[in-house]
Amino acid sequence: MDADHSQGPKGSLRKLLEHLSGAGKAIGVLTSGGDAQGMNAAVRAVVRMGIYVGAKVYFIYEGYQGMVDGGSNIVEADWESVSSILQVGGTIIGSARCQAFRTRDGRLKAACNLVQRGITNLCVIGGDGSLTGANLFRKEWSGLLEELAKNGQIEKEAVQRYAHLNVVGMVGSIDNDFCGTDMTIGTDSALHRIIEVVDAIMTTAQSHQRTFVLEVMGRHCGYLALVSALACGADWVFLPESPPEEGWEEQMCVKLSENRARKKRLNIIIVAEGAIDTQNKPITSEKIKDLVVTQLGYDTRVTILGHVQRGGTPSAFDRILASRMGVEAVIALLEATPDTPACVVSLSGNHAVRLPLMECVQMTQDVQKAMDERRFQDAVQLRGKSFEGNLNTYKRLAIKLPDDQIPKTNCNVAVINVGAPAAGMNAAVRSAVRMGIADGHRMLAIYDGFDGFAKGQVKLGVSDIILNLAVFSVLPGKYLEEIATQMRMHSINALLIIGGFEAYLGLLELSAAREKHEEFCVPMVMVPATVSNNVPGSDFSIGADTALNTITDTCDRIKQSASGTKRRVFIIETMGGYCGYLANMGGLAAGADAAYIFEEPFDIRDLQSNVEHLTEKMKTTIQRGLVLRNESCSENYTTDFIYQLYSEEGKGVFDCRKNVLGHMQQGGAPSPFDRNFGTKISARAMEWITAKLKAARGRGKKFTTDDSVCVLGISKRNVIFQPVAELKKETDFEHRIPKEQWWLKLRPLMKILAKYKASYDVSDSGQLEHVQPWSV
Ligand code: ATP
């Protein structure tokens, strides 16, 4: 086995920073407009990255109001001032809407306050209004300075010295209403809040056969409503961008009554607060309730989620997103020249990118204009590919044609779960079964993995229930004969495998067995589902986000458990086999001081340096340390060893506790991301199967080429089908990980944010590429 475990190019961030010193520069950071979870993570990253590069960083409290008022509203930040805020919702520096900043006079005062402190770099975290204000301020800057000099409020030479204001924006908004970025800071956390409520409501609604009308935020943008509807399989969703067709009242009632007739005990209707009809008239939750009550007589309740959606702790995704954006924002400020337009740091598919701020603002305003002018198709398109994709998938899954109206393909498609369970697998199965039935196939569910398959546990899949297909870790190799027999007996024309590395190996075995058993010459596709996120061919797998959130939440609790006690370091062991994804990303999301992983070998000198680093940190006001360790990162430096080492070396400075998180990482309710990812990727897999079967119809085709046995995965911005045969060379079979793993580029980020010196193994920038895809 010759895998290179020091993956990831070395040195690019270090090199970048050598040329980009922040010495002599001052950065002001403010949060403005509505608050959003994750803003604190962004503030923390800006402060720490700013200090890391040698700049001074100033908090500007209370948004633009603090900038206009000056005084104690603008305060220099130090490293410790952003400690323990990563897990806190809202914004510790306050946010406000400020009328004064809309006037030139107000902006003049703001400019004066900044110049007095030498601040010529501004990092604004807010919505499109806040970013528009920032851009205007930048444009007016030199004029404002001249006026201040003329009034004698600043020195004449200050006009030259502080001639340019650099502006970078980060979009903090739970609505995800900003064009140019796939995800804004706070959206994922808001979805967590919504799904928590939906799950809670579902249990009570089931008990009483109720209809629930759930109103979620989004005055102008239906993203939260749409994605929640997709995640919970809502019966109906109302969005501002895509109003229901004329006559929707009757259609909706027919659908609800059909669902009841099919013994569905609850109905969920999701409404965006800004939902409208095709005439731009509001569709309110009360109106919907009245309709259901008068037309159908159902017991119907309205729940308006309101500010709950802004509350609570930020999700792991938001913390990582905001941390990366904050670091990128500082680099953007350092790189800015007088000619660089104000930019916004945003997320495009799998990438973090910088875009011209005003172009994005313009596009955002164009969506509103399109809605005002009732050009709803344009509005959906302007929202972006991801929004459109979500809407199409929702429609496909929600609209069930009567059986006699679906042209039958006479094809049997089987779905199987393999390996350990991962949250979101059920969503994937549900979506596959529904899509398959809608495409006219007969959907078969295989129970108990390959073991069950060999024993003939094959049943008809039903579209309305979430199938709970037990998962097993038996490879098909020893049962090939039996499985081939079952394939023949049930005339299986295509196979969808949902699982992790075990499933991947299984797919390879089935593929290799094609020569001997022609039953396997059918289209076979696998969608990755494992908490470890170690399947070759995909940057993400179903279940990893849920596990990451569990780890992050648990780390928060563990850290909190020590409040009020003396200084303490926690050693936390995560799952993942040899794959360090959970330890690394969990470390980033929880603000760990170190995360030991197999992919980045470490020795006793690294351990020593980490212990010394923590000891130094503990001499400041910082009270707690967090160290994550991936379960298989080292044969000899075990969790016990590390615990004992830290305990011994920390004597007199801190004490130590260890926690092995274990199987709790595989449990819990699936996160919104995993539900949607599972739903969308499975739907894509079924489209592929349908297309293959369609192309082959009537010709009795045997599928023998490599491209008919694929892993469906996400790579950067794209959803791709990769032949399993080609993926072999990208696989480290001994350690059950892909040879290349994108997230290794994020390693230095955690170190920088944990206050390691510049010289300490800064191995890559990473923030120019990104984390989590939404546009399946
Ligand atoms: P949200 O999406 O939560 O509404 P937002 O940033 O769009 O956030 P706004 O209320 O539009 O929220 O803007 C916040 C603040 O930004 C305003 O109170 C004002 O101080 C400033 N601002 C907004 N638009 C402008 C503008 N055109 N010129 C100057 N300042 C502005």
Residues whose N, C-alpha, C, O or C-beta is under 5 A from the ligand:
A	BS01	ATP	S32 G33 G34 Y64 A96 R97 C98 Q99 F101 R102 G126 G127 D128 G129 S130 L131 T132 G133 L136 S173
